Amino acid sequence: MKLFLPKARLVVVAIMVTLFSFSVQAEKKKVTWSTKWGKAQVAMMSPNIFSKDHILVQWERRDKASSPDPEWNVTEVVYYEQAGEVAGSAAVTGYAVLIFKNGDKAFHRLDGAYTGTYKDNGTWEGTAEGLYRFLGGTGKYKNIKGTAVVHCKGADPMFAKEVEELGGCTMEGGVEF
């Protein structure tokens, strides 16, 4: 009987370890979502110190977001970005927070580029492309990893007082959390 108890304990421990390893596997999924640009709040803009068409700019923008996946139908995305712009085109880098309906958040880094022109009313129109890298989050998304490719098109009202139609972006990628 004494030999049976240590072996039984070993079997119970092995079963528990096996069950636990299955229960902590990360969820993997493909995600898509789209945004409509909100009005950017320019935090800093350099004077045209290099040339009349070269500016350094930082901004915060809150976009409305939606997804066909109910879980990823986030309420908003808050961007913090910066760019060294020459005649309406630039490389852009920044960070963003996806805020889900339940309050959970997913953080990502953005690296991309945009090209466009300014209209007489100050509205920028053009296209942008980039890559999002997920860095972590809160709640269910605490350990989120993955990337998403972003494509944007339309009008951004950063320097305009009024805009007829805002542009937006579509994102598609794979995540694990």
Secondary structure as UniProt FT lines:
FT   TURN            2..3
FT   HELIX           4..23
FT   STRAND          28..36
FT   STRAND          41..45
FT   TURN            52..53
FT   STRAND          54..66
FT   HELIX           70..72
FT   STRAND          76..86
FT   TURN            87..88
FT   STRAND          89..99
FT   TURN            101..102
FT   STRAND          105..118
FT   TURN            120..121
FT   STRAND          124..137
FT   HELIX           139..141
FT   TURN            142..143
FT   STRAND          145..156
FT   TURN            158..159
FT   STRAND          168..176
//
